[in-house]
Amino acid sequence: MNRLFLSLFAISALFAVHSLSAKPQIDKLSPRSLIPGKPNVVRIVGKLAPKDGVPKIWTSFPCKVSLRYPDEKRKTGLVEAVIVPQAGLSDYGAVRIYNREGVSRPSMIRFDDNPSGFDFTAAEGKPHVHEFEAKKGQHLEFELFAERLHSALDGVLILQDDEGKELAFVDDSEEIGMDPLLRYRFERAGKYRLVVHDVQWRGGVFGRVKVRDLKQQIAETDGPIDVDVPSRIAGKIDKIGDEDLYHFQLKKGDYLTVTPSGSAVALLDLNLDGRRVKRAGTGDSDHEPLRYRAPKGGEYSLSVRELLGRSDQDYTLDIRTDVAPFDVQIVAKGKKDDRYAVKPGGEVEVHLRCTRYNIDVNINVKAYGSQGEYKCKNYAFGKNNKTSVNVFVVLPEDLPENELEVLELKAWCKVNGKEYITKVGSSDMVRRHNKTISHYPAWLDGQVLVSVIPKGKKEDKK
């Protein structure tokens, strides 16, 4: 596909600002979840304009794509795409179909290494019912993805037993907004139903429910629970003053990150050799991460309590040692920071801010565009805890004019022989585009958009 489509759609995949006629249209895309690094067969139903040739696919994420009609003799409004996303992708991406007559609106899709769950399209006035079996003591999490996939579905999750008795009901979620999240620990083995419907019982709206089997501390267990790293753990503070304990092993030099979520305002204490070495949860955030660099290997203990002393509060912990021990963000310093205009061979000045977590090494920045890695000037945060730099990205001399170039910045460092790399974020600048959308796709965050202007025009670098 040519760069004009790639460049234009990278910014408009979220906001759909096209004025083309005779556009192809995606009515249904299934599944809505792709496994990175593996081939995924995606069925696309819609107005595919077969008289104009087999449609092509554009994606907001790096992948390999091949298209085929299931019935070569009858090329109807159904096409199958074999999509192999690049390994390591996470969060969300956008898919479009196009031909010489036009381009479809974006259809959102998510990446999931373990895509357990189901897709559905609601029928007007009827719920979607998913039947399943659960074991005694099993703790399951049901998470609806609808608003985050740009679906109009305002969903409700209802858990029932095999006789139709309601066990749990969730509308909006305190953690993720309009999309509901339901967690339930089953007291007995048997058959159950998850009922999903739109609050207005509309038809034609779609969603995906992700089902996770969570580890949880059993109520009857008084002592600490041994867990692996990485782990995703769900728990509950049943009574006022309750404390949950988890034990795990760390190696010397590991950078530990524990990220809490849920209704509980988690107070986290990390202990080593019987004494507290780190605390998180008393700051200005309801879900403050705990970050710690292990001075030595051994067994560590993590204590979880409810900061406000409430009972019957759920929590989830993500315990990892592969999260970069720093955060780099693009800083907006003017009304035009989100729309650069630079000539081929020119420089794009990007203001960056860095937050470190117990490291004192150089943090370097790299820039990537349509022609691969680009040269950067003033690209490092020094060891002396330098917190801000102005990076200058040099555009290639042979970039086509009058096109939109999409740059992505990444920050990396090496500590004790281990390399950490993370995307440079741009949440502050992204919110300049549209303040009414609550969930921005991860592929949009971190992008720097540059209009490549003819060499005779005036540049707007910052």
C-alpha angles and dihedrals in degrees: 000000000000123000094246091070093042094051098043096046096048090072099031099045088092101038103032099216099168129131099192123137129226092024122183112242135213110214097169135011122184136220101025091198127072129194109227115235095018135087113263122192107218120189114213120195123187146076100329098166095226091181087070093053134267107325120243127227129233120192132187090223134062111266147128116254135190126176132208140167113235088218111036092187094054110039100191132159093296126091132166122220123197103209123186107188118203112269116260098034119141141177116019144337139180130241127198135174121214145167135173091290098056150300135269127239114265120274113205122227133178133222119232129169089201106033099187111160139055144272123226143175115214121238116219111267094359133096125229110240122203116190122202144152127245133193126232110274093012115144115208132184122207114194121183118213110198114112089041088056089050092251120150090226114124095194137204125197120208123181116205136177121236091275093055097255111150113242101170139003128195130178115165120006126234088214105046108016123231095008109083124230120200126189123184137172111211116226094196139026117252149091121315141176132223110204118200127184142149115262088236093041091238120168129224095038116122141207145164126231117209114205119202130183104219130201111231137177108257114237093230093055112094099180132067123288121233112227136177127241117265098039139150109211131185122201143158135224099220101177137028109272096018118149127199119204129202127184125203140157126252131186124226110277096018114146105222121203120183113185117192128200137165137077093304119089092224121217105201125197121184115203133193125183091353098307134094114255101171139016131192133175103064096090131093094281126083090218105036113177120232113228125185139161110220110233090197141006123262144084118328128192125216119201121200123196136159108259094207094045094243126151131223094034123149125214139179126204127201107200114191143154098193098072114112111256092228141049126218122193135182109242120216111226103171144005094275100048090110097053118049124183112201136159123239107279091022129122129252113209113213122185113219134188123198131202116193129203110206098317131117103186131110114278112207130201127216128189128211131191141159091300097048127255115007129208116261131199123207089011105156138081102216130230092256090081093264105183104189138035138169107230118202114209113201114216119217116261092233099055110135113252126239093031135110116250117201115208125194122196126206129188123209143171139174122231123181090343094308119115122217121192131176139168117263105243129224105185092138093055095040090060089059089070100058126351095189097070112085100192120048119196112251091234091064094052112088098024123132112203119211127183106213104219130192115273092248094060129088116263126231104198101164 
